[in-house]
Amino acid sequence: MRLSYRQHRKAEFSAKSPFPGTSSPWRAFVAFLFAGVVLTETAQGQQTAPAAIRSKMLQVGGGFTLDDPDYSQPRFRGGSVYATLDFRSHLGVEFMFHQENTPRNDNLSERTYELGPRYVWHLSAVEPYVKVSYGRGVFNYPFNAANLAYNMVTGTGGVDIRVQRHIVLRGEYEYQRWVNFPPNALTPQLVTVGAAYRF
């Protein structure tokens, strides 16, 4: 049976999804957000009043990252570590480290170090945020042919969900641009799901 053009494109897009059983990373992101809200409402149902928003906040966390590397297929997998310092109720700064590797055995990988401001909204226990960062990306070429560093800028959107006083779940999407990667820059896209401890 021949597939229509639309059916063919839908099947092709689903095959590229880094999340098995979903047609896009955004569906998994929305599912994560919904689960976090449910857990939050359950945890806070026993509290008489929500915690006050603090003007200063520090949190340290990590997560699992899927990376569309803009270099080869299949997608990379790896981890992330981050530290956030909000010095005002809506404004702060964040450091992020990523390490993603190809599932093949050719030692191809991307590693990034980023630092930049973030703006956060406090909607009860759900805290959407946006951030921009500047940093360095280290690219390890196949079979260790070279290991080179490049300047990079990023744009990120995500959400922190407070499920307990000190535990915060996170889901975020990040777009990177390695500005001097030959020949026409490199633009990886990352989806990270993780958790942090809030001090």
C-alpha positions in Angstrom: 0.0 0.0 0.0 1.4 3.4 -1.0 1.5 6.1 1.6 0.4 9.7 0.9 3.0 12.4 1.2 1.6 13.6 4.5 1.6 10.0 5.9 5.2 9.6 4.7 6.4 12.8 6.3 4.6 11.9 9.6 6.3 8.5 9.6 9.7 10.1 8.8 9.3 12.7 11.6 8.3 10.1 14.1 11.3 7.9 13.2 13.6 10.9 14.0 12.1 11.6 17.4 14.5 11.0 20.2 11.6 9.8 22.4 10.3 6.4 21.5 6.6 6.3 21.0 6.2 10.1 20.6 6.1 12.2 17.5 8.2 15.0 18.9 10.3 16.0 22.0 7.6 18.5 22.9 5.0 15.8 23.7 7.4 14.2 26.2 8.1 17.7 27.5 4.4 18.4 28.0 3.9 15.0 29.6 6.8 15.8 32.0 5.2 19.1 32.8 1.8 17.6 33.5 3.3 14.9 35.8 5.2 17.5 37.7 2.1 19.6 38.2 0.1 16.6 39.5 2.9 15.7 41.9 3.2 19.3 43.1 -0.6 19.6 43.8 -0.5 16.3 45.7 2.5 17.4 47.8 1.1 20.8 48.5 -2.4 19.6 49.3 -1.4 19.0 52.9 0.1 22.5 53.4 -1.9 25.4 54.8 0.0 28.1 52.8 2.5 28.1 49.9 6.1 29.1 50.7 7.0 32.7 50.1 9.0 33.6 47.0 12.6 34.3 48.1 14.5 37.1 46.6 17.7 35.0 46.6 17.9 31.4 45.7 20.6 28.8 45.0 20.0 25.4 43.4 22.4 22.7 42.0 21.2 19.9 39.8 21.8 17.5 37.0 19.9 15.6 34.3 19.7 13.4 31.3 20.2 15.0 27.9 19.3 14.0 24.3 21.2 16.0 21.7 20.5 16.4 18.0 24.1 17.2 17.2 23.7 18.8 13.7 26.7 16.7 12.6 25.6 13.0 12.3 22.9 10.5 13.2 22.0 8.9 15.5 21.3 11.4 18.2 23.8 11.8 21.1 22.9 10.9 24.7 24.5 12.2 27.8 24.2 14.3 31.0 24.1 17.8 32.3 25.1 19.6 35.5 23.9 23.1 36.4 24.0 25.7 39.2 21.5 28.5 39.4 21.8 31.7 41.5 18.8 34.0 41.5 19.8 37.2 43.2 16.4 38.8 42.6 12.9 37.3 42.6 12.9 37.1 38.8 16.5 37.5 37.7 19.5 35.3 38.1 22.5 33.7 36.5 23.1 30.0 35.6 26.1 27.9 34.8 25.5 24.8 32.7 27.7 21.9 31.6 26.7 19.3 29.0 28.5 16.1 27.9 26.9 14.1 25.1 28.3 11.1 23.2 27.3 9.2 20.1 26.0 5.6 20.8 28.4 4.4 18.1 32.0 3.3 18.9 33.8 6.2 17.1 34.3 8.5 20.2 32.4 11.3 18.6 31.1 13.8 21.3 30.1 17.3 22.2 30.9 19.0 25.5 29.8 22.5 26.4 30.4 25.1 29.2 27.9 27.9 29.4 27.2 30.9 31.6 24.5 33.6 31.3 21.5 35.4 32.8 18.0 33.9 33.2 14.6 35.3 33.8 12.0 33.3 35.7 8.3 33.6 36.4 6.8 32.2 39.7 3.4 30.6 39.1 2.8 28.8 42.3 5.1 25.8 42.2 5.6 26.0 38.5 8.4 28.3 37.4 8.9 28.9 33.6 12.2 30.5 32.6 14.2 31.7 29.7 17.9 32.2 29.5 20.7 33.2 27.1 24.3 32.0 27.5 27.8 32.3 26.1 30.4 29.7 26.4 32.7 27.2 24.7 31.9 24.0 22.9 34.5 21.2 22.6 34.0 18.8 19.7 35.7 15.5 19.6 35.9 14.3 16.0 35.4 10.7 15.0 38.1 8.2 16.1 39.8 11.0 18.0 41.0 12.7 14.8 40.9 16.1 16.6 39.6 17.7 19.7 38.8 21.4 19.1 37.0 24.2 21.0 34.7 26.8 19.6 32.8 29.8 20.9 29.1 29.4 21.2 25.9 31.2 22.1 22.6 29.6 23.3 18.9 30.3 23.8 17.0 28.2 26.3 13.4 27.8 27.5 12.3 25.6 30.3 10.4 25.0 33.5 11.3 24.2 37.1 8.6 22.5 39.2 8.9 22.5 43.0 7.7 19.1 44.2 9.1 19.5 47.7 10.6 22.3 49.7 14.2 21.5 48.5 13.5 19.3 45.4 12.9 20.8 42.0 12.2 18.9 38.8 13.3 20.5 35.5 12.6 20.1 31.8 14.2 22.4 29.2 14.9 22.9 25.5 18.2 24.5 24.3 19.3 25.8 20.9 23.1 26.2 20.5 25.1 28.0 17.8 28.8 27.2 17.6 29.6 30.4 15.7 33.1 29.5 14.3 32.5 25.8 13.6 33.5 25.2 9.9 32.1 25.6 7.4 28.8 27.3 8.4 28.5 27.0 12.2 27.0 24.1 14.1 23.5 24.2 15.6 22.9 21.4 18.1 19.4 21.2 19.8 19.2 19.6 23.3 16.3 18.4 25.5 17.2 17.9 29.2 15.1 16.4 32.0 16.5 16.5 35.5 16.2 17.5 39.1 17.9 19.9 41.5 18.4 20.5 45.2 17.3 24.0 46.3 19.1 25.5 49.3 
